[in-house]
Amino acid sequence: MSRLACVDVPALPLQILLRRHPAWREGPAAVLTEDRVHARIRWANRRAIRLGVRPGMPQVAATARCPELRVGHVRPEEIEREISRLSERLHRWSPQVESASTLGPALSGFAAAGSFWLRASGLSTLFGPLSDWTEALRRDLAEDGFHSSIAVGFTRFGAFAAARARFGRQIFERPAEEKRAAGLAPLIRFGLPERTLRDLEKLGIRRLRDLLELPGRELGVRFGDEARRLHRLASGEIEAMASRVFTPDPPVERTIRFDSAETDGERLVFHAKRLLDGILEELGGRGQAVIGLDFELHRENGARSTGSVLPALPSEDGVRLLSLLRLRLRSAFSQQEPDAGISAFVLRARSGAPAIEPPDLFAGAWQEGSSGARRDPKQAAEALAGIRAEFGENALVRIEIREAHLPRSRYRLRPVSPRRAVSAARRTGRDGDRLSADPPGAIIRRIYEQPLVLPHRGGGEPDGWLLRGIEHGPVQSFAGPYRISGGWWRRLSGRPIHRDYFFVRLKRGEVCWVFYDRERRSWRLEGRVE
């Protein structure tokens, strides 16, 4: 049986608003139906709801009940553009992406604007089990700043309702499991009018399974067409249809072939500008921007070099794109053999919706340093994009903590986008000029890529053990041991693990993290503590 997944980005307009104003995440915030004083509340976060703010409430009444409430309007075209951008991102994970925006009742506006269906069958050879695929997909959306819920099931509406029933990841092995999970979805998650929800709640009907117990024909007369349509979808009387099937646009490609091999890097950048100008002109006619540039350098000796450039945001700025491309080409050109000139240059552009950058009128304190100078998040993201362009995608990474047995396996480095890195810095670095502040009393454990072999320790030590040489002084004290053992399953293919870890203080104050490997009978330096 074919599988499909529903990826739900709940309250998409609210998430867009909070991405626009990261400082608002800590307090009550809401999205307005329109950009005027007499607008009503359409979406509200949990903090606002706990303080009495409700969807449908007039803005004046909401701010009177919750004076610290932050409100803003998200235009429909902004939402549509974000839906297109999300669909392009989801295409990295599935060849078929559909929008579920028509599932919301007629009066709910963008009730399902952030919901998508993805084909989940036949992906195991690329991404492994469905559990790995859903986790990687969720992390990818989180890198883009979106919280999401993913349900893998068998029917469009069943997966949609299950995704709205519980936040997180769900994978159903049988249709009955999907149906049972969908029935637990609260009715408030389907965009029904507030009056309809109140009337249903008086009868004790709060979840989808409760609604299915009512007779469908009489439901529309008493509770309205929206409740009747939701009942028909949940019961399978009508099939949920996708409003749009997204297909990725093919990359725009330009090629130049040289009569005589090109050996000058600056002239190559000039040729790149000609190709880039033609690409931007074509994309401008489509109303699209560049989300990535890929290039190929074909050499006289038959070798080929490739590279890519990713701007911080989808860009239409030819000057900025060319500066990133120059950095990457300089790196690629410096690695060529002296006698291997460039015979052909291919430039491809991946396109997408342009980024909307509304003015940040209420910028947080992060943007102002102790010197009084204003910091521009956009410039910070562009600077990081330049670093990544010159040194490669792995130059900008973040540490991800994971469950593992050995200390060295409890983290890994994952590439991070410039925009995501700046967003994290804005959340955690609002004190002074530092982009990120360590908590008071925090210590930093720096781990070496490979443990260093230490000199033999004599029997009468630690006193006198020159662990890092005479310049660091002898060992003064030990803290430990902290024993780790395992790897018994590798007894036939390799040695098991038996280690005693210690924190060692040297005479000059340095603290080292060392271990004694009982299998190899040797001391190793794992890292240092600062």
C-alpha positions in Angstrom: 0.0 0.0 0.0 1.3 3.4 -1.0 2.4 5.8 1.8 2.1 9.5 2.1 3.2 12.0 4.8 1.5 15.2 6.0 3.9 17.9 7.0 2.1 20.5 9.1 3.7 23.8 9.9 1.1 24.9 12.5 -0.1 28.5 12.6 2.1 29.4 9.6 1.2 33.2 9.7 2.1 33.3 13.4 5.4 31.6 12.8 6.1 34.0 9.9 5.4 36.9 12.3 7.7 35.5 15.0 10.5 35.0 12.5 10.1 38.6 11.6 10.3 39.7 15.2 12.4 37.1 17.1 12.2 39.1 20.4 8.4 38.5 20.5 8.8 34.8 21.0 9.3 35.3 24.7 6.0 37.0 25.3 2.3 37.1 24.1 2.0 37.7 20.4 -0.9 37.5 17.9 -1.6 37.9 14.1 -4.3 40.4 13.0 -6.8 39.8 10.3 -5.9 43.2 8.7 -3.5 46.1 9.2 -5.8 48.5 11.0 -6.8 49.4 14.5 -10.3 47.7 14.4 -8.9 44.4 13.2 -9.5 41.1 14.9 -7.1 38.4 16.3 -6.6 35.6 13.8 -3.8 33.6 15.5 -2.3 33.8 19.0 0.5 32.0 20.6 0.2 30.0 23.8 1.4 32.8 26.1 -1.3 35.1 24.7 -4.0 32.4 25.0 -3.1 31.8 28.7 -3.5 35.5 29.3 -7.1 35.5 27.8 -6.5 36.4 24.2 -8.7 34.4 21.8 -8.9 34.2 17.9 -11.8 36.4 16.7 -11.4 38.9 19.6 -11.2 42.6 18.5 -7.6 44.0 18.8 -8.8 46.7 21.2 -10.3 44.1 23.6 -7.3 41.8 23.3 -4.8 44.6 24.2 -7.0 45.8 27.0 -7.0 42.2 28.5 -3.3 41.7 27.8 -1.5 45.1 27.7 1.9 43.4 26.8 0.4 41.7 23.7 2.5 42.2 20.5 0.4 42.3 17.4 1.2 42.4 13.7 -0.4 41.7 10.3 0.9 39.1 7.8 -0.3 39.8 4.2 -1.8 37.0 2.2 0.9 37.4 -0.5 3.5 37.0 2.2 1.9 33.7 3.2 1.6 32.5 -0.4 5.3 33.3 -1.0 6.3 31.4 2.1 4.2 28.4 1.0 6.0 28.4 -2.3 9.4 28.6 -0.6 8.5 25.8 1.8 7.4 23.6 -1.0 10.7 24.1 -2.8 12.5 23.1 0.4 10.3 20.0 0.8 11.1 18.9 -2.8 14.6 18.0 -1.5 12.9 15.2 0.5 10.2 13.9 -1.9 9.5 14.1 -5.6 5.8 14.9 -5.1 4.7 17.8 -2.9 1.0 18.9 -2.6 -0.6 21.7 -0.7 -3.5 21.0 1.7 -4.7 24.6 2.0 -8.2 23.8 0.7 -8.9 21.5 3.7 -9.6 24.5 6.0 -13.3 25.5 6.2 -14.3 28.4 4.0 -14.2 31.0 6.8 -10.9 29.8 8.3 -8.7 31.7 5.9 -5.3 30.1 6.0 -6.3 27.4 8.5 -4.3 24.8 6.5 -1.9 27.1 4.7 1.1 25.4 6.3 0.1 21.8 5.6 1.6 19.7 2.8 1.4 16.1 1.6 4.5 14.4 0.5 4.9 11.0 -1.3 6.7 8.8 1.2 6.9 5.5 -0.8 10.1 4.4 -2.4 12.5 6.7 -0.5 14.3 4.1 1.6 17.2 3.7 -0.8 17.9 7.5 -0.5 17.1 8.3 3.1 16.8 5.0 4.9 13.9 4.0 7.1 10.9 6.3 7.4 11.9 7.2 10.9 15.2 8.6 9.7 13.5 10.4 6.8 11.0 12.1 9.1 13.6 13.1 11.6 15.9 14.6 8.9 13.0 16.4 7.4 11.9 17.8 10.7 15.4 19.0 11.4 15.7 20.6 8.0 12.6 22.7 8.6 13.9 23.6 12.1 17.1 24.9 10.4 14.8 27.2 8.4 13.2 28.4 11.6 9.9 26.5 11.5 8.3 24.1 14.0 6.6 21.2 12.3 4.6 18.1 12.9 4.9 15.1 10.6 2.5 12.1 10.2 3.1 9.2 7.8 0.0 7.3 6.9 -2.2 6.1 4.1 -4.9 8.7 3.4 -4.7 12.5 2.9 -7.2 13.6 5.5 -6.2 10.9 8.0 -2.5 11.9 7.9 -3.5 15.6 8.0 -5.7 15.1 11.1 -3.1 13.0 12.8 -0.5 15.6 12.3 -2.8 18.2 13.9 -3.7 15.8 16.8 -0.2 15.6 18.2 3.0 17.6 17.8 6.1 15.7 16.7 6.6 12.7 14.4 4.2 9.8 13.9 4.5 6.7 11.6 1.5 4.4 11.2 1.9 0.8 10.1 -1.8 0.1 9.5 -4.7 2.3 8.4 -6.5 1.6 11.7 -3.7 3.2 13.6 -4.0 6.3 11.4 -7.8 6.5 11.9 -7.5 6.1 15.7 -4.8 8.9 15.9 -6.9 11.2 13.6 -9.9 10.9 15.9 -7.9 12.4 18.8 -7.4 15.7 16.9 -9.1 18.7 18.8 -11.7 20.4 16.7 -10.1 23.8 17.4 -7.2 22.7 15.1 -9.4 22.7 12.0 -10.3 26.4 11.9 -14.0 26.1 12.7 -15.7 29.4 13.6 -15.5 30.2 17.3 -19.3 30.2 17.7 -19.5 26.7 16.2 -16.8 25.5 18.6 -18.7 26.9 21.6 -21.9 25.2 20.5 -20.2 21.9 20.0 -18.4 22.1 23.3 -21.7 22.6 25.2 -22.5 19.0 23.9 -19.2 17.7 25.1 -17.9 17.5 21.5 -14.2 18.5 21.5 -12.4 16.0 19.3 -12.9 14.7 15.8 -14.0 11.3 17.0 -16.8 13.0 19.0 -18.0 14.8 15.8 -18.2 11.6 13.9 -20.7 10.2 16.3 -23.2 12.9 15.3 -25.6 12.3 12.3 -24.0 14.0 9.3 -27.1 15.2 7.6 -28.4 17.2 10.5 -25.0 18.6 11.4 -25.0 21.3 8.7 -28.5 22.5 9.7 -27.5 23.0 13.3 -23.8 23.8 13.3 -23.1 25.2 9.8 -21.6 24.1 6.5 -18.0 24.2 7.9 -18.8 21.5 10.5 -20.7 19.5 7.9 -17.8 19.5 5.5 -15.3 18.5 8.2 -17.6 15.6 9.1 -17.8 14.5 5.4 -14.0 14.6 5.1 -13.4 12.7 8.4 -15.9 10.0 7.6 -14.5 9.4 4.1 -17.7 10.6 2.4 -15.7 13.0 0.3 -12.0 12.7 -0.5 -9.5 15.4 0.5 -8.1 17.0 -2.7 -4.8 18.9 -3.0 -5.2 22.5 -4.0 -1.8 22.6 -5.7 0.8 20.1 -6.8 4.2 21.8 -6.7 6.8 21.0 -9.3 10.3 22.4 -9.0 11.4 24.8 -11.7 14.4 23.5 -13.8 17.6 25.3 -13.2 18.5 28.2 -15.5 21.8 27.4 -17.2 24.3 29.4 -19.2 27.5 28.1 -20.8 30.6 29.8 -22.3 33.2 27.9 -24.3 36.7 29.5 -24.8 38.5 29.4 -28.1 41.8 29.5 -26.2 42.0 28.1 -22.7 41.4 30.7 -19.9 44.2 30.9 -17.4 43.4 34.2 -15.6 41.1 34.2 -12.6 40.0 37.8 -12.9 38.9 37.4 -16.5 37.0 34.3 -15.5 35.0 36.4 -13.0 34.3 38.9 -15.8 32.9 36.0 -17.9 30.9 34.8 -14.8 29.3 38.3 -14.6 28.1 38.0 -18.2 26.5 34.6 -17.5 25.0 35.8 -14.2 23.4 38.9 -15.8 21.6 36.7 -18.4 20.4 34.4 -15.7 19.0 37.2 -13.5 17.3 38.8 -16.5 15.5 35.5 -17.2 14.5 34.9 -13.6 13.4 38.5 -13.2 10.9 37.9 -16.0 9.5 35.0 -13.9 9.4 37.0 -10.7 11.9 34.7 -9.1 15.2 35.0 -7.3 18.4 33.0 -7.0 18.5 30.5 -4.1 21.8 28.8 -5.2 24.4 28.9 -7.9 26.3 25.8 -9.2 29.3 26.0 -11.6 31.5 23.7 -13.5 35.0 24.4 -14.8 36.0 22.1 -17.7 39.8 22.0 -18.1 42.0 21.3 -21.1 43.3 18.1 -19.6 39.8 16.7 -19.3 39.4 17.3 -15.5 36.4 19.1 -14.1 35.9 21.2 -11.0 32.6 22.0 -9.5 31.4 24.3 -6.8 28.3 26.0 -5.4 27.3 29.3 -3.8 24.3 29.8 -1.5 23.3 33.3 -0.6 21.9 34.0 2.9 18.5 34.6 1.4 17.0 34.2 -2.1 18.6 37.1 -3.9 18.1 39.2 -7.0 21.2 41.3 -6.2 23.7 40.7 -9.0 26.5 42.5 -7.2 26.2 40.4 -4.1 25.9 37.2 -6.0 28.9 38.0 -8.1 31.0 38.8 -4.9 30.1 35.3 -3.5 30.9 33.7 -6.8 34.2 35.5 -7.0 35.3 34.0 -3.6 34.3 30.5 -4.6 36.0 30.8 -8.0 39.1 32.1 -6.5 39.3 29.0 -4.2 38.6 26.6 -7.1 41.0 28.4 -9.5 43.9 28.3 -7.0 43.7 24.5 -6.9 44.1 24.0 -10.7 47.3 22.7 -12.3 49.4 25.4 -13.9 49.2 23.9 -17.4 45.5 23.1 -17.2 43.5 26.1 -18.4 39.7 26.4 -18.5 38.1 25.4 -21.8 34.4 25.8 -20.7 32.5 27.5 -17.9 28.9 26.4 -17.0 26.8 28.4 -14.5 23.4 27.1 -13.2 21.0 28.9 -11.0 18.4 27.3 -8.7 15.4 29.6 -8.5 12.7 30.3 -6.0 10.4 32.9 -4.5 12.2 36.2 -3.5 12.6 36.7 0.3 10.2 39.2 1.8 12.1 41.5 4.2 9.7 43.8 6.0 11.2 46.7 8.0 12.0 45.7 11.5 10.6 48.8 13.3 11.0 47.2 16.8 14.5 45.8 16.6 15.7 44.2 19.8 18.7 45.2 21.9 20.9 42.6 20.1 21.2 45.0 17.2 22.9 47.7 19.3 26.4 47.0 20.8 28.0 48.7 23.7 29.6 51.2 21.3 26.2 52.4 20.3 26.6 51.2 16.7 23.6 49.4 15.1 24.0 45.8 14.0 22.3 44.7 10.8 21.2 41.0 10.8 21.1 41.0 7.0 24.7 42.2 6.8 25.8 39.6 9.4 24.1 36.8 7.3 25.8 38.1 4.1 29.2 38.1 5.9 28.7 34.5 7.0 27.5 33.6 3.4 30.8 35.0 2.2 32.8 32.9 4.5 30.9 29.8 3.4 31.4 30.7 -0.3 35.2 31.0 0.1 35.9 28.1 2.4 33.0 25.7 1.5 29.7 24.6 3.1 31.4 22.9 6.0 33.0 26.1 7.2 29.8 27.1 8.9 28.5 24.4 11.3 26.8 24.0 14.6 27.2 21.4 17.3 24.3 18.9 17.6 24.1 16.9 20.8 22.9 13.3 20.3 22.5 10.1 22.4 25.7 7.9 22.3 27.8 5.8 24.5 31.3 7.3 24.1 31.8 11.0 24.9 33.3 11.6 21.5 30.2 10.3 19.8 27.7 12.4 21.7 28.0 15.3 19.3 28.3 15.9 15.6 28.8 19.0 13.4 26.0 19.8 11.1 26.1 22.6 8.4 23.9 25.6 9.3 22.6 28.3 7.0 23.9 31.9 7.6 20.3 33.1 8.3 19.8 30.4 10.9 23.2 31.2 12.6 22.3 34.9 12.8 18.8 34.1 14.2 20.3 31.9 16.9 22.8 34.7 17.8 20.0 37.2 18.1 18.2 35.0 20.5 21.2 34.1 22.7 23.5 37.1 22.4 21.6 40.2 23.5 24.2 41.3 26.1 26.9 43.7 24.9 29.0 43.1 21.9 29.1 39.3 22.1 27.1 37.3 19.7 26.6 34.4 22.2 27.0 34.6 25.9 28.0 31.6 28.1 25.9 31.1 31.2 27.6 32.2 34.5 29.9 29.5 35.8 29.8 27.5 32.6 32.9 25.6 31.6 33.9 24.7 28.0 35.2 21.2 27.2 37.4 21.3 24.1 37.7 17.8 22.6 40.5 16.9 20.2 39.7 15.4 16.8 41.8 12.4 17.8 42.9 11.6 21.4 46.6 12.4 21.9 49.0 9.7 23.2 50.4 10.7 26.6 53.8 9.8 28.1 54.0 6.8 30.4 52.9 7.5 34.0 55.1 6.2 36.7 53.9 4.2 39.7 54.7 7.0 42.3 52.7 9.6 40.5 50.4 11.8 39.9 53.0 14.0 41.7 55.7 14.8 39.1 53.8 13.4 36.0 54.7 15.8 33.1 51.5 15.1 31.2 52.0 18.0 28.7 55.6 18.6 29.0 57.7 20.8 31.4 56.3 24.1 30.2 52.8 23.2 31.6 54.1 21.9 34.9 53.5 18.5 36.6 50.1 17.0 37.6 48.8 18.3 41.0 45.5 16.5 41.4 43.2 13.8 39.9 39.4 13.7 39.9 38.0 10.3 38.9 37.9 7.7 37.7 34.7 7.9 35.6 34.5 4.4 34.0 33.1 3.7 30.6 33.0 0.2 29.2 31.2 -1.3 26.2 31.8 -2.5 22.7 31.4 -6.2 23.6 29.5 -6.7 20.4 32.8 -5.9 18.5 34.8 -8.6 20.3 35.1 -10.6 17.1 35.9 -7.7 14.8 37.8 -5.3 17.2 38.7 -4.6 20.8 36.0 -3.8 23.3 36.2 -0.5 25.2 37.3 -0.1 28.9 38.3 3.4 29.8 38.8 5.3 33.0 38.3 9.0 32.6 39.9 11.7 34.9 40.0 15.4 35.2 43.6 16.4 35.9 44.8 19.7 37.2 48.3 20.8 36.3 50.6 23.1 38.3 50.0 26.1 36.2 46.2 25.8 36.5 45.3 24.0 33.3 42.7 21.3 33.6 42.9 18.3 31.2 40.5 15.6 30.4 42.4 12.3 30.1 41.5 8.6 30.1 43.4 5.3 30.7 42.6 2.7 28.0 42.7 -0.6 29.8 42.6 -2.7 26.6 45.6 -0.8 25.1 47.3 -0.1 28.4 48.0 3.5 27.5 47.0 7.1 28.6 45.3 9.5 26.2 44.4 13.1 26.2 40.7 13.5 25.2 40.6 17.3 25.6 40.9 20.4 27.8 38.6 22.2 30.2 38.4 26.0 30.2 
